[in-house]
């Protein structure tokens, strides 16, 4: 559908001045797919979304101040469609307080061209909340696997259901239209009613797509392991080589406990699942993904959002209900920038729009958060030898700064709600306290002054009993932490 909209615009100059809303991950990280089709000044006037990074053409328009842009937390975006469908003024939530979404900071505005205030600070029952304002939806573009002649839609070959139902309902109740892209057509009355995810009363038009325009993801065709149709053996997954990423993920995995519900962020934190598999502790936790899968092993890359061998797949808005209400016991997320008060930035760098995705919902509401990332970036090279870490070449960019460029996670808010927060790097571990970041561990083999303190823009709190990171982290063989994680040691 989007391909044809772009084609029509280039041929006729229409449509124009669109406001586009989407949650996250709508692109291939290049310039060919998804929201990139709408990345033209006259075609798009305003973008309200959860993430920009996989749509670099659109992100460039934002960074260059060519279009208006708002970055709402991904969970807020998924709930926004339900709010619009129900005729509510928007989403009222604590999510985003004291981050860049808060109007006392940036109000979710991503550039200077963006003027209108779409986020308001409210006090309800004596507590602060944010109102993210909704707006009518004229057209909803959704996808499914099969449509019958009445427009009933099933999603048997889709890895996630995301917010399709909420989008369709929002558009219909706004007086708009719903266009569904599918790969198969069926006679009316032949679809199992229990399998219909979107009823035909919400659907106005059906587009039968060619296979190349309706893959499971931008990098994958059909894979029944991601729809729950089959279970595949996980023993064949490749183990991580010994490097800085494995060190970080090993130390992070030591925070696992039995019978907990976990979210793994994209990038560095994904490796925690691989470490858990190597240590034989995968089954102590239930991994979840914000887009809806529960159980199994989350996918990475352009298939991020799906899970192999899921136990259940629910709608994304419902998953964020679970997250926002405190359902997550533990979350492992990336560490791009951190500062002296514990703030984290993953959403904007040197004026480049990246977006927060589900980061704010997850980190603000999980009972415990472990941020995972290298200490420096840009050319860092390390060696592990004799159970010690050696810095062969330091990264050019410091990641622990006095102040982050944008606050995607608020250390102040975390302290207000007594959240437990750790910051794990290959050479040092920090803990958030009300006085600032407390350095709790350093890697064996590194020099505290040269390799840690001189590579930071602020001085952390250093205890008298500073510990060394567990030496097992720096050995080639498995750490053997199963009994500890299970509480048997």
C-alpha positions, 0 to 999 in steps of 0.5 A: 500500500505504502509503495503505491502511495509514494508512487502516486505522490511522485507522479501527481504530487498528491496526497499532501501534508499528511500527519502520520502516526505509527508505533515503532520499527516501520522500516528496514534501517535503509531507505526502501521500506515502511515509513520511508515511503512517506519521507517527502516534505510536501507529502508529510507535514507531521510525524507522531511516532515511537521510533525513527531509527529504522526509517532513516529518510524520515529521520533525516527530515526530522533532524534537518527540521523539514517536518514537525515531529513528536516522539511518544513512548511506544506504549503510549502510541499503542494505547493512543489508538484505543483512546481515539477509538473510545472517544477519549481526549488522549492517553493519561499516564505516568509514563514519560514523567521527568523524561524528554516527553515531559512538557517541563523538558521537551514535551516529546518535540524532536526539533525546533519546527515542532511548536504545538503542545501535544503533551500536558502535565496534569495532577490527578488524585494528588499525583502527576500524570501526562496527557498525550493528546489524541486526534482523529484518524482519517485512514488506517493502513493495517495488515493481516494474512487472510481476508474473507469477502466481508473483510474479516481478517485472520493473522495466522502467518503474522509473527505479531498482532501489534495494534492492528485492531485498535488502529482499525477501531480508531479510524472507523470511530473517527469517521475514517476508512480502514485499508487492509493488506493481505496475502490470501482471500477466502469465501465469506463464512469459511474463516474460523470466528475464533481466529478472526482478529479484526471483524469485517465491520471495521474494514473498508478496503482489501489490498491483495499484496504480492509476496515480496510486499508481504514478508514476515519482516523486511529480512524474513519470509514465513517462519512458523517458529515465530507464529507458534505453529511449530517449536524449533530446537534451541540447542543449535543457537551459536554461543557468543565468542569471548568479547566485551559484549559477552562480558557485559551480558554474563555480568547482567545474567547474574541478576536473574532469579527463578520464575521472573518475567523479563524484557530484553532490549534490542542490541547489547541486551539481547545477548543475555538470552544466549548467556542464559542458554549457555548456563542452562538457566533459560527456563528460569525466566519468561522472556517477553517482547513489547510487541506481544510475544510471551515466552520463547526467545526474542528475535534480533535484527529486522525480526525484532519484535517476534519470538521463536517458540512463543507460548502466547502472542497478545496484542501490543496495547495489552502487553503495554498494560502489563508493562505499565502496571509493573508486571515486569520483574526485570528488564535488560536495556541498552546503555548509549549515554549515562550521566552523573544522576543516572539518566540514560539517553538512547533517543537522540544523538548530535541532533539525530532523531532515533526515538525511544521505542518502548524504552520509557515504558519498560525502564520506568515500570520494571521492578529492576532495570539493568542497563548494558553497554560498553564503557566507551564507543568508537574503536574500543578493543579489549582482550581477555587473558588469564581471567583478566580484562585488558584494554588494547585500544580505548574508544574515542567517545565517552558514554558516561557524561555529566549530562546526557543529550536527551533524557530517555530514562530519568534517574530522578524518577527512579529514585522517587519510586525506589527502583533498583537500577544497575549499569553494567559495562565490560570494566565497571558496574554502577548502582543508582543511589539518591546521591548519584552513581555508586561504583560497585565493581571493576573488572580484574586487570583494569586500572581504576584511575586510567581505565575507569575514572579518566574515561568518565566526565564525572566522578562516581561515588567510590566505596571503601570496599570496591569489589572485583567483578566475578573472575568466572566472567572472564574465562572461556568456559561456562560460568556455572551459575545455575545453582546460584541463580536457582538459589541453591548456593 
